[in-house]
Amino acid sequence: MTYEVTKTGSFFGVRHLQCFLLFLAMVIAYCMRVNMSMAIVAMTDSSQENSFDWSLQTQSLILSSYFWGYVVLQIPGGELAAKYGGRILLIICVGVNSAITLLIPIGSYYGGWQIVCLCRMLQGLSQGFLYPTIHHLIGKWVPLEEKNRLGTFIYAGCQLGTALQLIAAGFTAEYWGWPAIFYITGFLGIIWTFVYIILGADSPRNSKMIGEDERTFIERSLGHLGKEEKKLPTPWKSVFTSLPFISLIIVHCGQLWGFWTLMTEIPSYMKQVLGVDITSNGMLSALPYIAMYVLSFPIGFASDFILKKKWLTVTACRKLFNSLGHFGPAIALIGLSYVPSGELVSAVTILTFVVGLNAGQYTGCLLVHIDMAPNFAGTLMGITNCISNGVSILAPLVAGAIIKDETDPHEWRKIFYLSSAIYIVGNLFYLIFGTSERQTWNDDITNTDEKNNDTNI
């Protein structure tokens, strides 16, 4: 791939505005995704007014209900984005989530935990559009020369949203009451929705704000110049028989298994084994995600710099940073399992290191969908995100089946070793079979399912 200096019209163009709006969408969507994890602590605190007497089983049901709907629309989301454009789906995603978030306090008072579960399930259902739609819009708006840093900037919004919510929720509940957690994020989402309705666009060709120089620069970089935009039929057989794409599914499953193990099990490990109630300190809880957000920027710029200097091919560059995001946490997880009880600084340092290194995925496997088949990037992301999230739901269930005594560090080591092994095996499969080479079925719509895929690395 050749990176050349090309006239783009201005230092800050319309494409950067679109990327900033997508970044804010990720921040707000993740604030609304994780707000219940913090709010439910205040909602069930008997010392507070307007609290609920919900058992731990009921609370777990509420927290898991989001994922019931989340996996359903992943694949349809990619197809709909390709057919109707990403703008309308992103408006639906954030708009619906915002409206439901505003209704949760009222629903909990008058409908109990059942209505809260329904609200969370509907939020998960509409957020199923998020990743496929964002991926589709990146494929339309971001030129190859800027894909790593702008793609990383957009996706890092999920970690910033998580961190901000973890930090702010405790203060919000203390000073204004737990309903304010939902009202603040809901109103921010409504504001974003109206702004995006005015400024957002499906592609440079459909934007009324963009200049001709910038439009030409983007379309030439992406190979869209002079081509008519149309929805190509998805070559399903070619997709599911493509070994590079299968390797992408496997590495995505490994990444989310490890990540959700950290999200769901680390607080219990810190409390039961190390004697540190990390969930009581919003800053400690947020620190690993802040690290992941901060690390995403040097990783994104380093990836672009390496490709610009032609030190590595796109495929090799993706594998390098993806290995950083998988092998690094795999080794650090093992180290975490041997931290002595009471060693708060060591435990938090390693935990921050483990989660922070996951930022390598942003310039690794998360961008390979666009490399392989930009015409079907949203659909491919929908497939891998659907399967990997479905698999990752098993992570806490497996942990629960293995751990009999939560205070026994030896049993926890089994979980950490398992997660490390899954990290390593998933990335090894991708290193062997993955590629960022453009697949033949991306453009060839004639007899594409009968053609063999190019699996050269």
VEXGULO-453263 format. One record per residue: x, y, z of N, C-alpha, C in turn. Coordinates in pm, whole numbers, padded with zeros to 5 digits, always signed. Example, Ala and Ser with C-alpha at 12.3 -4.5 7.8 and 13.67 -1.06 7.14 Angstrom:
+01319-00569+00780+01230-00450+00780+01320-00330+00780 +01285-00225+00708+01367-00106+00714+01290+00003+00787 
***
This chain:
+00084-00119+00000+00000+00000+00000+00088+00124+00000 +00059+00223-00082+00140+00343-00096+00074+00458-00024 +00151+00528+00056+00102+00646+00126+00168+00769+00067 +00092+00853+00006+00144+00972-00059+00081+01097+00002 +00158+01207-00003+00104+01334+00044+00016+01390-00066 -00110+01410-00034-00207+01454-00133-00282+01575-00081 -00317+01667-00168-00392+01785-00128-00530+01744-00077 -00562+01789+00043-00688+01750+00104-00782+01867+00125 -00741+01990+00093-00830+02105+00106-00807+02183+00233 -00791+02117+00349-00768+02187+00475-00715+02088+00578 -00651+02143+00683-00596+02058+00789-00709+01989+00864 -00815+02063+00893-00932+02005+00959-01046+02006+00859 -01079+01888+00809-01182+01877+00706-01313+01823+00760 -01408+01806+00670-01538+01752+00708-01524+01608+00758 -01426+01536+00703-01407+01398+00748-01368+01393+00896 -01292+01494+00940-01254+01499+01082-01375+01532+01169 -01463+01617+01119-01587+01647+01192-01672+01521+01205 -01684+01445+01095-01762+01321+01099-01701+01223+01198 -01568+01212+01199-01501+01121+01292-01522+01165+01436 -01521+01296+01459-01544+01347+01595-01687+01314+01641 -01783+01325+01551-01921+01290+01585-01934+01140+01614 -01863+01058+01538-01864+00913+01562-01797+00881+01695 -01690+00952+01727-01623+00936+01856-01718+00969+01970 -01791+01080+01960-01886+01118+02064-01999+01015+02075 -02039+00959+01962-02142+00854+01964-02094+00735+02045 -01967+00696+02028-01912+00584+02105-01905+00619+02254 -01861+00740+02286-01852+00783+02426-01989+00775+02492 -02090+00834+02428-02224+00840+02487-02286+00701+02494 -02269+00623+02388-02327+00487+02386-02270+00403+02499 -02141+00414+02524-02081+00335+02632-02116+00390+02770 -02135+00520+02780-02187+00575+02907-02322+00512+02939 -02408+00501+02837-02540+00443+02858-02534+00292+02876 -02427+00231+02823-02413+00086+02837-02373+00048+02979 -02282+00124+03040-02228+00085+03171-02292+00158+03288 -02381+00255+03261-02435+00334+03373-02511+00248+03474 -02577+00143+03427-02652+00058+03518-02561-00014+03617 -02439-00050+03573-02346-00120+03662-02314-00037+03785 -02305+00095+03769-02277+00183+03882-02406+00225+03953 -02510+00252+03875-02635+00303+03934-02703+00200+04023 -02691+00072+03986-02764-00031+04062-02712-00043+04205 -02588-00002+04229-02534-00002+04366-02612+00097+04451 -02635+00217+04397-02712+00319+04470-02860+00284+04474 -02910+00223+04367-03052+00188+04361-03091+00085+04465 -02997+00002+04507-03026-00104+04604-02966-00077+04741 -02920+00046+04763-02864+00084+04893-02978+00121+04988 -03002+00037+05087-03117+00056+05177-03107+00183+05260 -02987+00239+05270-02972+00362+05348-03012+00486+05268 -03038+00468+05141-03074+00580+05055-03225+00583+05031 -03276+00703+05001-03417+00715+04966-03442+00653+04828 -03567+00611+04808-03609+00555+04679-03523+00436+04637 -03483+00354+04734-03404+00235+04702-03497+00115+04678 -03443+00010+04619-03520-00109+04584-03462-00231+04655 -03548-00318+04702-03506-00440+04771-03491-00552+04667 -03388-00542+04585-03363-00642+04481-03253-00737+04527 -03278-00866+04511-03178-00966+04548-03061-00961+04451 -02951-01030+04488-02835-01036+04399-02870-01103+04266 -02960-01203+04274-03001-01271+04152-03078-01175+04059 -03164-01092+04118-03238-00993+04039-03144-00890+03979 -03046-00846+04058-02949-00750+04006-02869-00809+03891 -02830-00935+03903-02756-01001+03795-02842-01012+03670 -02971-01036+03690-03063-01045+03577-03072-00911+03504 -03080-00804+03581-03086-00670+03521-02958-00638+03444 -02844-00671+03503-02716-00640+03440-02693-00722+03313 -02746-00843+03309-02725-00928+03192-02828-00904+03082 -02941-00840+03116-03050-00824+03020-03009-00741+02898 -02912-00653+02916-02863-00573+02803-02815-00663+02690 -02745-00771+02724-02685-00857+02622-02786-00948+02554 -02904-00964+02614-03006-01045+02548-03041-00988+02412 -03049-00854+02407-03083-00791+02281-02962-00755+02196 -02846-00739+02261-02730-00684+02191-02685-00768+02071 -02685-00902+02087-02631-00986+01980-02729-01003+01864 -02856-00966+01883-02958-00998+01783-02941-00923+01652 -02912-00793+01659-02910-00709+01539-02770-00679+01486 -02670-00753+01530-02534-00729+01482-02523-00751+01330 -02560-00868+01285-02548-00900+01142-02650-00821+01060 -02779-00816+01099-02872-00730+01025-02827-00584+01023 -02761-00537+01130-02714-00399+01134-02615-00370+01023 -02522-00462+00998-02426-00443+00891-02492-00440+00754 -02588-00529+00734-02660-00533+00607-02744-00408+00585 -02811-00363+00690-02894-00243+00678-02810-00118+00654 -02692-00113+00719-02603+00002+00697-02557+00008+00552 -02525-00108+00494-02482-00112+00355-02595-00074+00260 -02718-00109+00297-02832-00084+00208-02887+00057+00222 -02899+00106+00345-02965+00235+00369-02869+00345+00415 -02742+00311+00435-02647+00409+00484-02637+00404+00635 -02523+00445+00690-02502+00435+00833-02565+00546+00915 -02594+00659+00853-02641+00775+00928-02772+00747+01001 -02870+00695+00930-03002+00674+00990-02996+00569+01100 -02914+00466+01082-02904+00362+01184-02835+00414+01310 -02735+00499+01293-02667+00556+01409-02759+00651+01485 -02842+00725+01413-02941+00811+01476-03040+00727+01558 -03085+00616+01500-03177+00527+01571-03109+00469+01694 -02985+00425+01678-02911+00362+01788-02899+00456+01908 -02842+00574+01887-02820+00667+01999-02952+00729+02045 -03040+00761+01951-03167+00823+01986-03254+00733+02072 -03268+00607+02030-03350+00512+02106-03288+00487+02244 -03157+00468+02249-03090+00447+02377-03110+00564+02471 -03103+00685+02418-03118+00805+02500-03259+00815+02557 -03358+00791+02471-03498+00798+02516-03527+00695+02625 -03477+00572+02605-03500+00466+02704-03427+00497+02834 -03305+00551+02823-03229+00588+02942-03306+00687+03028 -03372+00784+02965-03451+00883+03038-03573+00820+03105 -03621+00709+03050-03741+00644+03104-03711+00544+03216 -03585+00503+03231-03553+00399+03329-03592+00437+03472 -03563+00559+03521-03605+00591+03659-03756+00578+03681 -03834+00631+03586-03980+00622+03599-04024+00476+03589 -03965+00402+03493-04000+00261+03476-03970+00178+03598 -03859+00209+03667-03823+00131+03785-03920+00156+03900 -03972+00279+03911-04068+00310+04017-04202+00241+03995 -04250+00244+03871-04385+00198+03842-04392+00056+03784 -04280+00005+03734-04283-00129+03674-04190-00227+03739 -04108-00180+03833-04017-00271+03901-03902-00320+03813 -03836-00424+03863-03717-00475+03793-03752-00533+03656 -03877-00578+03639-03916-00635+03509-03909-00530+03398 -03957-00409+03428-03952-00301+03328-03808-00256+03305 -03728-00256+03412-03587-00220+03395-03518-00321+03303 -03546-00448+03320-03489-00552+03231-03533-00529+03087 -03661-00496+03069-03711-00471+02935-03640-00352+02872 -03623-00246+02950-03553-00127+02899-03410-00160+02860 -03341-00234+02944-03202-00270+02913-03194-00362+02792 -03289-00451+02777-03289-00539+02661-03309-00459+02532 -03400-00359+02536-03424-00274+02419-03302-00188+02388 -03233-00144+02493-03110-00069+02471-03005-00156+02403 -02991-00278+02450-02897-00370+02386-02934-00399+02243 -03065-00412+02219-03112-00440+02084-03073-00329+01988 -03097-00204+02027-03066-00092+01938-02915-00066+01930 -02840-00097+02038-02696-00080+02030-02629-00190+01947 -02708-00289+01906-02656-00387+01812-02617-00323+01679 -02674-00205+01651-02638-00131+01528-02504-00060+01539 -02455-00040+01664-02345+00054+01686-02218+00017+01610 -02160-00097+01639-02032-00133+01579-02041-00155+01428 -02141-00230+01377-02149-00244+01231-02165-00109+01160 -02245-00019+01218-02268+00111+01155-02144+00198+01159 -02077+00203+01275-01953+00280+01286-01850+00227+01187 -01839+00097+01178-01742+00036+01086-01774+00073+00941 -01902+00069+00908-01944+00107+00773-01909+00252+00743 -01934+00341+00837-01907+00484+00816-01756+00512+00809 -01677+00442+00887-01531+00457+00876-01485+00417+00736 -01543+00308+00683-01507+00263+00549-01544+00363+00441 -01641+00449+00468-01683+00549+00370-01610+00682+00386 -01572+00718+00509-01522+00853+00536-01371+00863+00556 -01306+00757+00602-01167+00768+00643-01074+00720+00532 -00988+00808+00479-00893+00767+00376-00789+00671+00433 -00729+00592+00346-00634+00491+00390-00519+00552+00469 -00475+00671+00429-00361+00735+00494-00387+00769+00640 -00514+00778+00680-00549+00821+00815-00630+00717+00891 -00641+00597+00833-00732+00498+00889-00693+00456+01031 -00563+00438+01054-00521+00389+01185-00549+00490+01296 -00504+00613+01277-00521+00710+01385-00666+00755+01401 -00740+00774+01290-00879+00816+01303-00968+00700+01347 -00941+00580+01297-01016+00463+01343-00994+00438+01491 -00868+00450+01534-00836+00434+01675-00902+00541+01760 -00899+00665+01711-00962+00776+01783-01110+00750+01805 -01179+00702+01703-01323+00675+01714-01351+00563+01813 -01282+00449+01797-01312+00334+01882-01264+00351+02025 -01165+00438+02045-01121+00465+02182-01228+00536+02263 -01329+00589+02196-01440+00654+02265-01512+00561+02359 -01513+00431+02328-01582+00337+02417-01512+00329+02552 -01377+00333+02552-01305+00328+02679-01319+00459+02756 -01318+00571+02685-01336+00700+02752-01476+00708+02812 -01576+00663+02739-01713+00663+02791-01725+00577+02915 -01662+00459+02913-01664+00371+03029-01598+00437+03149 -01479+00496+03126-01405+00559+03236-01480+00677+03293 -01534+00763+03206-01606+00880+03254-01728+00841+03337 -01798+00736+03293-01917+00694+03368-01879+00636+03503 -01770+00558+03507-01726+00500+03633-01686+00608+03733 -01621+00713+03682-01577+00822+03770-01694+00908+03815 -01783+00942+03720-01887+01041+03748-02008+00984+03821 -02038+00855+03799-02163+00799+03852-02171+00809+04004 -02061+00779+04073-02063+00784+04219-02091+00924+04272 -02025+01024+04215-02048+01162+04257-02190+01207+04223 -02237+01167+04104-02372+01206+04061-02477+01151+04157 -02462+01022+04190-02560+00960+04281-02555+01023+04420 -02437+01059+04465-02422+01115+04600-02485+01254+04611 -02466+01336+04510-02511+01475+04520-02650+01500+04462 -02690+01422+04360-02820+01447+04295-02912+01327+04297 -02866+01215+04347-02948+01095+04348-02923+01010+04225 -02948+00879+04238-02918+00787+04128-02995+00815+04000 -03121+00869+04003-03188+00897+03875-03110+00993+03787 -03029+01081+03847-02951+01179+03768-02849+01111+03679 -02803+00991+03718-02709+00917+03633-02771+00890+03497 -02899+00852+03498-02968+00823+03372-03009+00951+03300 -03053+01052+03375-03099+01175+03311-02984+01248+03239 -02867+01252+03300-02754+01323+03239-02712+01255+03109 -02690+01123+03113-02647+01053+02991-02756+01054+02885 -02882+01044+02928-02992+01047+02832-03002+01179+02758 -02991+01289+02833-02999+01422+02769-02878+01447+02679 -02761+01402+02719-02644+01416+02632-02665+01340+02501 -02725+01223+02510-02754+01145+02389-02855+01213+02299 -02957+01275+02358-03057+01348+02279-02992+01466+02206 -02905+01539+02276-02835+01652+02214-02750+01605+02097 -02673+01495+02119-02590+01441+02010-02677+01403+01890 -02791+01342+01916-02878+01296+01807-02922+01412+01719 -02964+01522+01781-03007+01638+01702-02890+01699+01624 -02774+01704+01685-02656+01758+01616-02620+01670+01496 -02627+01539+01515-02589+01449+01406-02692+01451+01293 -02818+01471+01327-02920+01484+01222-02886+01600+01130 -02832+01708+01187-02798+01827+01109-02666+01811+01035 -02563+01756+01101-02428+01756+01045-02382+01622+00987 -02445+01513+01026-02399+01381+00983-02431+01350+00839 -02350+01262+00778-02372+01219+00639-02324+01076+00623 -02388+01004+00530-02352+00865+00505-02215+00850+00442 -02177+00945+00358-02051+00935+00284-02015+01073+00230 -01891+01094+00183-01854+01223+00124-01945+01261+00007 -01990+01163-00068-02075+01192-00183-02210+01246-00141 -02257+01209-00022-02388+01253+00025-02381+01374+00118 -02260+01426+00141-02243+01540+00229-02259+01671+00153 -02335+01763+00212-02354+01896+00152-02250+01996+00202 -02169+01955+00300-02073+02046+00360-01934+02034+00299 -01902+01918+00245-01765+01889+00204-01727+01961+00075 -01599+02001+00067-01548+02063-00054-01506+01959-00156 -01492+02001-00279-01460+01908-00388-01321+01846-00370 -01224+01926-00322-01088+01875-00302-01086+01761-00201 -01154+01782-00089-01155+01680+00015-01232+01556-00030 -01344+01577-00098-01422+01463-00148-01338+01379-00245 -01267+01445-00334-01184+01374-00431-01072+01299-00362 -01010+01363-00262-00901+01300-00187-00948+01171-00120 -01064+01176-00053-01116+01058+00016-01152+00948-00082 -01225+00983-00187-01271+00883-00283-01155+00822-00361 -01053+00902-00392-00937+00847-00462-00862+00751-00372 -00846+00789-00245-00775+00703-00150-00846+00569-00131 -00978+00573-00126-01057+00452-00102-01091+00377-00230 -01054+00433-00345-01085+00367-00472-01228+00385-00515 -01295+00490-00463-01436+00514-00497-01452+00620-00604 -01342+00685-00645-01353+00797-00738-01409+00750-00873 -01515+00817-00915-01576+00785-01044-01662+00662-01043 -01678+00598-00926-01760+00477-00917-01896+00512-00857 -01998+00447-00909-02133+00469-00857-02149+00392-00725 -02204+00461-00625-02230+00397-00497-02354+00309-00509 -02337+00182-00480-02452+00092-00483-02429-00023-00386 -02538-00083-00345-02532-00195-00251-02506-00323-00329 -02390-00383-00302-02358-00510-00365-02419-00624-00283 -02463-00730-00349-02515-00845-00274-02404-00910-00193 -02433-00939-00067-02332-00999+00020-02301-01141-00024 -02174-01172-00052-02136-01309-00095-02121-01400+00027 -02232-01444+00084-02230-01514+00212-02141-01638+00210 -02149-01717+00102-02070-01840+00097-01920-01807+00096 -01881-01707+00019-01741-01668+00014-01694-01615+00148 -01780-01540+00216-01744-01485+00347-01717-01597+00447 -01809-01692+00458-01799-01795+00561-01705-01909+00524 -01655-01910+00400-01554-02008+00362-01417-01944+00345 -01406-01816+00383-01280-01745+00375-01199-01771+00501 -01085-01838+00488-01003-01868+00604-00952-01741+00673 -00912-01636+00600-00873-01512+00668-00986-01455+00753 -01111-01464+00702-01222-01410+00781-01252-01499+00900 -01241-01630+00885-01260-01721+00998-01157-01691+01107 -01033-01662+01065-00930-01627+01164-00965-01497+01236 -01034-01406+01166-01076-01281+01226-01185-01306+01332 -01275-01399+01304-01378-01436+01402-01312-01493+01527 -01216-01582+01507-01152-01649+01620-01074-01552+01707 -00997-01461+01643-00919-01366+01722-01010-01266+01794 -01124-01231+01734-01221-01142+01798-01283-01211+01919 -01312-01340+01906-01367-01417+02019-01266-01421+02134 -01138-01445+02102-01036-01449+02205-01020-01317+02275 -01026-01209+02198-01011-01076+02257-01124-01045+02355 -01249-01070+02312-01363-01037+02397-01374-01132+02517 -01331-01257+02501-01331-01349+02615-01241-01293+02726 -01119-01256+02688-01026-01200+02786-01076-01070+02844 -01130-00984+02759-01175-00853+02805-01292-00865+02901 -01390-00951+02869-01506-00964+02957-01474-01042+03084 -01372-01128+03079-01325-01190+03202-01273-01083+03297 -01198-00988+03240-01147-00877+03321-01262-00792+03376 -01359-00761+03290-01470-00673+03329-01553-00734+03441 -01580-00864+03432-01676-00927+03524-01612-00991+03646 -01490-01038+03634-01431-01117+03743-01325-01044+03825 -01255-00949+03765-01146-00882+03837-01192-00813+03965 -01306-00740+03966-01349-00678+04092-01365-00778+04206 -01424-00896+04175-01440-01000+04278-01304-01053+04323 -01212-01073+04229-01078-01123+04264-01005-01023+04353 -01014-00896+04317-00946-00793+04395-01000-00789+04538 -01130-00807+04553-01193-00798+04685-01170-00925+04768 -01195-01044+04706-01192-01168+04780-01050-01218+04808 -00959-01198+04713-00823-01252+04727-00725-01145+04777 -00733-01026+04719-00637-00922+04753-00686-00829+04863 -00815-00840+04897-00869-00755+05004-00887-00611+04963 -00906-00586+04834-00922-00450+04784-01058-00440+04717 -01146-00356+04772-01278-00336+04712-01267-00229+04605 -01221-00270+04488-01195-00175+04380-01323-00107+04332 -01438-00174+04348-01563-00115+04300-01607+00004+04384 -01551+00018+04505-01590+00131+04590-01516+00258+04552 -01417+00248+04468-01339+00364+04426-01352+00382+04276 -01427+00484+04235-01451+00504+04092-01324+00528+04014 -01227+00599+04072-01104+00626+04000-01024+00499+03977 -01016+00412+04080-00945+00285+04063-01012+00200+03957 -01146+00200+03956-01219+00123+03857-01196+00177+03717 -01184+00308+03706-01172+00371+03574-01030+00372+03520 -00930+00361+03610-00791+00377+03571-00749+00285+03455 -00784+00155+03457-00744+00069+03345-00801+00115+03210 -00924+00168+03212-00987+00210+03086-00931+00345+03039 -00891+00428+03134-00821+00551+03096-00688+00516+03031 -00619+00416+03087-00491+00372+03029-00511+00320+02887 -00617+00244+02866-00645+00191+02733-00674+00304+02636 -00749+00404+02682-00781+00520+02599-00656+00599+02564 -00572+00625+02663-00450+00704+02640-00353+00629+02548 -00336+00499+02571-00243+00421+02490-00288+00408+02345 -00418+00423+02320-00468+00406+02184-00410+00510+02088 -00378+00630+02138-00329+00736+02049-00186+00712+02001 -00089+00686+02089+00044+00656+02036+00046+00531+01949 -00038+00433+01983-00045+00312+01901-00098+00344+01762 -00203+00428+01754-00259+00466+01625-00160+00543+01540 -00092+00640+01600+00006+00721+01526+00127+00636+01485 +00171+00545+01574+00284+00459+01541+00251+00369+01423 +00128+00317+01420+00086+00232+01309+00086+00309+01177 +00030+00430+01178+00031+00512+01056+00174+00546+01012 +00260+00575+01110+00398+00612+01078+00473+00495+01015 +00452+00375+01069+00516+00255+01015+00472+00229+00871 +00342+00246+00846+00291+00223+00711+00338+00333+00615 +00344+00456+00663+00390+00566+00578+00535+00546+00537 +00617+00496+00630+00758+00471+00603+00780+00339+00527 +00672+00261+00512+00677+00132+00442+00772+00034+00510 +00780+00043+00642+00863-00051+00716+00799-00189+00720 +00665-00192+00720+00592-00318+00722+00475-00310+00624 +00428-00424+00580+00304-00426+00501+00186-00402+00594 +00071-00373+00537-00048-00351+00619-00078-00476+00703 -00069-00593+00640-00096-00718+00712+00000-00735+00830 +00130-00715+00806+00229-00731+00913+00209-00629+01024 +00173-00506+00987+00149-00401+01086+00029-00436+01174 -00078-00482+01113-00196-00522+01189-00161-00634+01288 -00083-00731+01241-00049-00845+01327+00044-00804+01440 +00133-00710+01413+00224-00662+01517+00147-00601+01633 +00057-00507+01602-00015-00438+01709-00122-00526+01772 -00179-00617+01695-00276-00709+01754-00206-00804+01852 -00083-00843+01819-00006-00928+01910+00024-00854+02039 +00054-00724+02030+00074-00642+02150-00052-00644+02236 -00169-00636+02172-00296-00632+02243-00345-00766+02293 -00278-00877+02255-00319-01010+02301-00211-01079+02384 -00089-01085+02332+00017-01151+02407+00053-01074+02534 +00049-00940+02526+00079-00857+02643-00015-00885+02759 -00148-00873+02739-00242-00904+02847-00234-01049+02894 -00203-01143+02802-00193-01284+02840-00083-01305+02943 +00032-01242+02920+00144-01254+03014+00113-01181+03145 +00056-01060+03133+00027-00979+03252-00079-01044+03341 -00176-01114+03282-00279-01181+03361-00218-01287+03452 -00121-01359+03400-00054-01460+03482+00019-01392+03598 +00084-01279+03567+00152-01205+03673+00056-01156+03779 -00064-01112+03738-00164-01063+03833-00206-01172+03932 -00213-01296+03885-00259-01405+03971-00161-01438+04083 -00037-01387+04075+00064-01415+04179+00094-01294+04268 +00013-01186+04254+00033-01069+04339-00010-01104+04482 +00075-01080+04582+00041-01113+04721-00078-01030+04772 -00149-01083+04868-00262-01014+04928-00219-00883+04992 -00300-00778+04967-00272-00647+05024-00183-00559+04940 -00125-00613+04831-00037-00535+04744-00121-00454+04645 -00183-00346+04695-00275-00267+04614-00205-00204+04493 -00090-00143+04516-00021-00073+04408+00018-00170+04297 +00074-00286+04335+00116-00385+04235-00004-00437+04157 -00113-00468+04228-00231-00524+04163-00292-00426+04064 -00311-00301+04107-00371-00201+04019-00279-00169+03902 -00147-00167+03926-00052-00142+03817-00061-00249+03710 -00061-00375+03752-00069-00484+03655-00205-00485+03586 -00312-00462+03663-00445-00458+03604-00455-00348+03499 -00400-00231+03530-00400-00120+03435-00320-00156+03311 -00208-00224+03331-00124-00270+03221-00199-00370+03133 -00269-00465+03198-00343-00569+03125-00449-00507+03035 -00534-00421+03093-00643-00362+03016-00588-00262+02914 -00489-00183+02953-00434-00082+02863-00379-00140+02735 -00312-00254+02744-00252-00314+02625-00357-00363+02525 -00481-00380+02571-00588-00418+02478-00607-00315+02368 -00553-00195+02386-00563-00091+02284-00499-00134+02152 -00411-00234+02157-00350-00283+02034-00451-00334+01933 -00569-00376+01979-00670-00426+01887-00723-00317+01793 -00715-00189+01836-00772-00082+01757-00703-00067+01622 -00572-00090+01616-00502-00087+01488-00470-00229+01442 -00527-00326+01514-00510-00465+01479-00634-00522+01414 -00697-00618+01482-00806-00692+01420-00930-00608+01392 -00950-00498+01466-01072-00419+01444-01075-00351+01308 -00960-00328+01247-00956-00260+01116-00943-00357+01000 -00923-00484+01028-00900-00581+00921-01025-00601+00836 -01144-00588+00897-01268-00600+00819-01267-00500+00703 -01225-00377+00731-01223-00273+00628-01113-00301+00526 -00999-00354+00573-00891-00388+00480-00934-00495+00381 -00996-00600+00434-01031-00716+00352-01142-00687+00253 -01244-00621+00299-01363-00602+00214-01437-00476+00257 -01391-00357+00215-01456-00233+00257-01602-00224+00215 -01640-00292+00107-01780-00289+00063-01872-00362+00160 -01816-00452+00240-01897-00531+00333-01846-00519+00476 -01774-00407+00505-01711-00392+00636-01812-00398+00750 -01928-00332+00734-02029-00334+00838-02084-00472+00863 -02110-00546+00755-02162-00682+00769-02059-00773+00835 -01932-00762+00793-01827-00845+00853-01812-00814+01001 -01815-00686+01038-01807-00650+01180-01927-00704+01255 -02045-00698+01194-02165-00752+01258-02151-00900+01286 -02093-00974+01192-02076-01118+01210-01978-01148+01323 -01859-01085+01318-01759-01116+01421-01804-01066+01558 -01870-00950+01563-01915-00897+01691-02028-00980+01750 -02115-01031+01664-02225-01117+01709-02171-01246+01770 -02084-01313+01695-02031-01442+01741-01944-01423+01865 -01855-01323+01863-01762-01304+01975-01835-01262+02103 -01937-01178+02090-02013-01140+02210-02094-01257+02262 -02146-01340+02170-02216-01459+02214-02125-01552+02292 -02002-01569+02243-01905-01654+02311-01862-01593+02443 -01843-01459+02444-01792-01394+02565-01891-01398+02681 -02019-01417+02650-02119-01431+02757-02087-01553+02843 -02019-01653+02781-01985-01774+02855-01873-01753+02956 -01793-01645+02937-01676-01625+03023-01711-01622+03172 -01808-01538+03216-01840-01538+03359-01905-01668+03405 -01977-01737+03315-02040-01864+03351-01933-01971+03375 -01832-01974+03290-01721-02069+03306-01646-02039+03435 -01625-01909+03462-01556-01872+03586-01635-01919+03708 -01766-01902+03702-01850-01946+03814-01846-02096+03833 -01834-02171+03721-01830-02317+03731-01696-02367+03786 -01589-02295+03756-01455-02338+03799-01427-02300+03943 -01465-02177+03982-01430-02126+04115-01532-02174+04218 -01485-02253+04311-01570-02300+04421-01550-02216+04547 -01426-02172+04567-01393-02089+04683-01332-01959+04632 -01407-01849+04643-01362-01722+04587-01240-01665+04657 -01207-01716+04774-01091-01665+04848-00964-01745+04818 -00976-01849+04737-00861-01935+04706-00790-01885+04580 -00669-01831+04593-00599-01779+04475-00566-01886+04372 -00551-02012+04416-00519-02119+04321-00633-02142+04221 -00757-02128+04268-00870-02145+04177-00880-02028+04079 -00847-01908+04126-00849-01792+04037-00742-01804+03929 -00630-01866+03964-00524-01882+03864-00571-01966+03746 -00661-02061+03772-00715-02141+03662-00787-02051+03561 -00862-01952+03612-00935-01859+03525-00838-01773+03445 -00735-01723+03513-00638-01636+03445-00557-01713+03342 -00518-01836+03376-00444-01918+03280-00532-01952+03159 -00660-01980+03183-00751-02009+03073-00765-01888+02981 -00786-01771+03038-00799-01649+02958-00670-01621+02881 -00555-01642+02946-00428-01621+02878-00413-01715+02760 -00451-01841+02781-00441-01940+02673-00532-01903+02555 -00653-01853+02586-00746-01815+02479-00692-01693+02404 -00637-01596+02477-00572-01482+02413-00465-01529+02314 -00379-01619+02360-00264-01663+02281-00307-01746+02161 -00394-01845+02184-00437-01933+02075-00511-01854+01967 -00601-01763+02009-00675-01684+01912-00584-01600+01825 -00485-01535+01888-00395-01451+01810-00302-01533+01722 -00257-01650+01770-00173-01737+01687-00247-01780+01561 -00375-01813+01574-00454-01853+01457-00461-01738+01356 -00479-01616+01410-00482-01499+01322-00346-01472+01258 -00238-01490+01333-00104-01469+01278-00077-01564+01161 -00127-01685+01171-00102-01785+01067-00192-01765+00945 -00320-01738+00967-00416-01739+00857-00474-01602+00821 -00453-01502+00904-00512-01371+00878-00439-01293+00770 -00508-01200+00710-00450-01112+00609-00531-00984+00597 -00465-00878+00553-00534-00753+00522-00544-00730+00372 -00506-00831+00295-00517-00820+00150-00664-00808+00109 -00692-00722+00013-00829-00707-00037-00876-00838-00098 -00991-00886-00052-01043-01015-00098-01113-01002-00233 -01102-01106-00314-01160-01101-00449-01310-01081-00445 -01376-01132-00342-01521-01122-00337-01569-00984-00291 -01478-00893-00260-01518-00757-00224-01579-00683-00342 -01523-00699-00462-01568-00624-00579-01634-00710-00684 -01592-00837-00692-01641-00924-00799-01773-00985-00758 -01883-00937-00816-02016-00985-00777-02068-01090-00874 -01987-01131-00971-02029-01232-01067-01964-01364-01031 -02046-01461-00996-01998-01594-00961-01897-01591-00845 -01914-01491-00758-01814-01475-00652-01809-01591-00555 -01924-01656-00533-01926-01765-00437-01860-01890-00489 -01833-01895-00621-01766-02011-00675-01615-01992-00681 -01569-01871-00650-01426-01842-00661-01357-01868-00527 -01235-01910-00537-01154-01932-00416-01102-01799-00366 -01088-01789-00237-01038-01666-00178-00885-01668-00172 -00828-01549-00184-00684-01535-00171-00648-01529-00024 -00578-01630+00024-00544-01636+00166-00396-01611+00190 -00331-01548+00094-00190-01516+00113-00172-01414+00224 -00074-01434+00304-00049-01344+00416+00042-01231+00370 
***
